[in-house]
Amino acid sequence: QVQLVESGGDSVQAGGSLRLSCAASRLTWNSLAWFRQAPAKEREAVAFIFTGSGSTAYADSVRGRFTISQGNSKNTAYLQMNSLKPEDTGMYYCAAGYTGRPWDDADAYRYWGQGTQVTVSS
């Protein structure tokens, strides 16, 4: 497996912004997703991007506030998070190696990072 490394997580107040980064070693990807997991909850799909078409998808809870994008390097992706809410708190993971199952299914991805913590206080 290739390694995915997330960074950029922090503690912020409600209404603030963060940008998360995901770097993949020895991998040029054309699709990537961000998931998050709050305590005592299952992993939740947040955003997806397919580079070939530029298509993106977002969870209803973040649409209009979060933006997923690919960096100048083909093995780097970002998640820009604006207008953060306390309910956005959780461990954020990037996932790659999309296998063609629904984009919001965690089983659709072969490779996962270790996560970066985002905490939003009210």
Contacts in CASP RR format, 6 or more apart in sequence:
PFRMAT RR
TARGET T0000
AUTHOR 0000-0000-0000
METHOD contacts of the structure
MODEL  1
QVQLVESGGDSVQAGGSLRLSCAASRLTWNSLAWFRQAPAKEREAVAFIF
TGSGSTAYADSVRGRFTISQGNSKNTAYLQMNSLKPEDTGMYYCAAGYTG
RPWDDADAYRYWGQGTQVTVSS
1 110 0 8 1.000
1 111 0 8 1.000
2 24 0 8 1.000
2 25 0 8 1.000
2 26 0 8 1.000
2 27 0 8 1.000
2 96 0 8 1.000
2 111 0 8 1.000
3 24 0 8 1.000
3 25 0 8 1.000
3 111 0 8 1.000
3 113 0 8 1.000
4 22 0 8 1.000
4 23 0 8 1.000
4 24 0 8 1.000
4 25 0 8 1.000
4 94 0 8 1.000
4 95 0 8 1.000
4 96 0 8 1.000
4 111 0 8 1.000
4 112 0 8 1.000
4 113 0 8 1.000
5 22 0 8 1.000
5 23 0 8 1.000
5 24 0 8 1.000
5 25 0 8 1.000
5 113 0 8 1.000
5 114 0 8 1.000
6 20 0 8 1.000
6 21 0 8 1.000
6 22 0 8 1.000
6 92 0 8 1.000
6 93 0 8 1.000
6 94 0 8 1.000
6 113 0 8 1.000
6 114 0 8 1.000
6 115 0 8 1.000
6 116 0 8 1.000
7 20 0 8 1.000
7 21 0 8 1.000
7 23 0 8 1.000
7 116 0 8 1.000
8 18 0 8 1.000
8 19 0 8 1.000
8 20 0 8 1.000
8 21 0 8 1.000
8 116 0 8 1.000
9 18 0 8 1.000
9 20 0 8 1.000
9 92 0 8 1.000
9 116 0 8 1.000
9 117 0 8 1.000
9 118 0 8 1.000
10 18 0 8 1.000
10 118 0 8 1.000
10 119 0 8 1.000
11 119 0 8 1.000
11 120 0 8 1.000
11 121 0 8 1.000
12 18 0 8 1.000
12 84 0 8 1.000
12 118 0 8 1.000
12 119 0 8 1.000
12 120 0 8 1.000
12 121 0 8 1.000
13 120 0 8 1.000
13 121 0 8 1.000
13 122 0 8 1.000
14 84 0 8 1.000
14 85 0 8 1.000
14 86 0 8 1.000
14 120 0 8 1.000
14 121 0 8 1.000
14 122 0 8 1.000
15 82 0 8 1.000
15 83 0 8 1.000
15 84 0 8 1.000
15 85 0 8 1.000
15 120 0 8 1.000
16 82 0 8 1.000
16 83 0 8 1.000
16 84 0 8 1.000
16 120 0 8 1.000
17 80 0 8 1.000
17 81 0 8 1.000
17 82 0 8 1.000
17 83 0 8 1.000
17 84 0 8 1.000
18 81 0 8 1.000
18 84 0 8 1.000
18 118 0 8 1.000
19 78 0 8 1.000
19 79 0 8 1.000
19 80 0 8 1.000
19 81 0 8 1.000
20 34 0 8 1.000
20 78 0 8 1.000
20 79 0 8 1.000
20 81 0 8 1.000
20 92 0 8 1.000
20 94 0 8 1.000
20 116 0 8 1.000
20 118 0 8 1.000
21 76 0 8 1.000
21 77 0 8 1.000
21 78 0 8 1.000
22 32 0 8 1.000
22 34 0 8 1.000
22 76 0 8 1.000
22 77 0 8 1.000
22 78 0 8 1.000
22 79 0 8 1.000
22 94 0 8 1.000
22 113 0 8 1.000
23 75 0 8 1.000
23 76 0 8 1.000
24 75 0 8 1.000
24 76 0 8 1.000
24 96 0 8 1.000
24 111 0 8 1.000
25 75 0 8 1.000
27 75 0 8 1.000
27 96 0 8 1.000
27 111 0 8 1.000
28 74 0 8 1.000
28 75 0 8 1.000
29 51 0 8 1.000
29 74 0 8 1.000
29 75 0 8 1.000
29 77 0 8 1.000
29 96 0 8 1.000
29 97 0 8 1.000
30 50 0 8 1.000
30 51 0 8 1.000
30 52 0 8 1.000
31 48 0 8 1.000
31 49 0 8 1.000
31 50 0 8 1.000
31 51 0 8 1.000
31 96 0 8 1.000
31 97 0 8 1.000
31 98 0 8 1.000
32 48 0 8 1.000
32 49 0 8 1.000
32 68 0 8 1.000
32 70 0 8 1.000
32 77 0 8 1.000
32 94 0 8 1.000
32 95 0 8 1.000
32 96 0 8 1.000
32 98 0 8 1.000
33 45 0 8 1.000
33 46 0 8 1.000
33 47 0 8 1.000
33 48 0 8 1.000
33 49 0 8 1.000
33 94 0 8 1.000
33 95 0 8 1.000
33 96 0 8 1.000
33 98 0 8 1.000
33 103 0 8 1.000
33 104 0 8 1.000
33 108 0 8 1.000
33 109 0 8 1.000
34 45 0 8 1.000
34 46 0 8 1.000
34 47 0 8 1.000
34 48 0 8 1.000
34 68 0 8 1.000
34 79 0 8 1.000
34 92 0 8 1.000
34 93 0 8 1.000
34 94 0 8 1.000
34 95 0 8 1.000
35 43 0 8 1.000
35 44 0 8 1.000
35 45 0 8 1.000
35 46 0 8 1.000
35 92 0 8 1.000
35 93 0 8 1.000
35 94 0 8 1.000
35 95 0 8 1.000
35 106 0 8 1.000
36 43 0 8 1.000
36 44 0 8 1.000
36 46 0 8 1.000
36 88 0 8 1.000
36 90 0 8 1.000
36 91 0 8 1.000
36 92 0 8 1.000
36 93 0 8 1.000
36 118 0 8 1.000
37 43 0 8 1.000
37 44 0 8 1.000
37 90 0 8 1.000
37 91 0 8 1.000
37 93 0 8 1.000
38 44 0 8 1.000
38 87 0 8 1.000
38 89 0 8 1.000
38 90 0 8 1.000
38 91 0 8 1.000
39 90 0 8 1.000
43 93 0 8 1.000
43 106 0 8 1.000
44 59 0 8 1.000
45 59 0 8 1.000
45 103 0 8 1.000
45 104 0 8 1.000
45 105 0 8 1.000
45 106 0 8 1.000
46 58 0 8 1.000
46 59 0 8 1.000
46 62 0 8 1.000
46 66 0 8 1.000
46 79 0 8 1.000
46 92 0 8 1.000
47 56 0 8 1.000
47 57 0 8 1.000
47 58 0 8 1.000
47 59 0 8 1.000
47 62 0 8 1.000
47 66 0 8 1.000
47 67 0 8 1.000
47 68 0 8 1.000
47 79 0 8 1.000
48 56 0 8 1.000
48 57 0 8 1.000
48 58 0 8 1.000
48 68 0 8 1.000
48 103 0 8 1.000
48 104 0 8 1.000
49 55 0 8 1.000
49 56 0 8 1.000
49 68 0 8 1.000
49 69 0 8 1.000
49 70 0 8 1.000
49 77 0 8 1.000
50 56 0 8 1.000
50 98 0 8 1.000
51 70 0 8 1.000
51 74 0 8 1.000
56 68 0 8 1.000
57 103 0 8 1.000
57 104 0 8 1.000
58 64 0 8 1.000
58 66 0 8 1.000
58 68 0 8 1.000
59 104 0 8 1.000
61 87 0 8 1.000
62 81 0 8 1.000
62 88 0 8 1.000
65 81 0 8 1.000
65 82 0 8 1.000
65 83 0 8 1.000
65 84 0 8 1.000
66 79 0 8 1.000
66 80 0 8 1.000
66 81 0 8 1.000
66 82 0 8 1.000
67 79 0 8 1.000
67 80 0 8 1.000
67 82 0 8 1.000
68 77 0 8 1.000
68 78 0 8 1.000
68 79 0 8 1.000
68 80 0 8 1.000
69 77 0 8 1.000
69 78 0 8 1.000
69 80 0 8 1.000
70 76 0 8 1.000
70 77 0 8 1.000
70 78 0 8 1.000
71 77 0 8 1.000
71 78 0 8 1.000
77 94 0 8 1.000
79 92 0 8 1.000
81 88 0 8 1.000
81 118 0 8 1.000
84 118 0 8 1.000
84 120 0 8 1.000
85 120 0 8 1.000
86 120 0 8 1.000
86 121 0 8 1.000
86 122 0 8 1.000
87 120 0 8 1.000
88 118 0 8 1.000
88 120 0 8 1.000
89 118 0 8 1.000
89 119 0 8 1.000
89 120 0 8 1.000
90 117 0 8 1.000
90 118 0 8 1.000
90 119 0 8 1.000
91 115 0 8 1.000
91 116 0 8 1.000
91 117 0 8 1.000
91 118 0 8 1.000
92 115 0 8 1.000
92 116 0 8 1.000
92 117 0 8 1.000
92 118 0 8 1.000
93 112 0 8 1.000
93 113 0 8 1.000
93 114 0 8 1.000
93 115 0 8 1.000
94 112 0 8 1.000
94 113 0 8 1.000
94 115 0 8 1.000
95 106 0 8 1.000
95 108 0 8 1.000
95 109 0 8 1.000
95 111 0 8 1.000
95 112 0 8 1.000
95 113 0 8 1.000
96 109 0 8 1.000
96 110 0 8 1.000
96 111 0 8 1.000
97 109 0 8 1.000
97 110 0 8 1.000
97 111 0 8 1.000
98 108 0 8 1.000
98 109 0 8 1.000
98 110 0 8 1.000
99 108 0 8 1.000
99 109 0 8 1.000
99 110 0 8 1.000
100 108 0 8 1.000
101 107 0 8 1.000
101 108 0 8 1.000
102 108 0 8 1.000
END
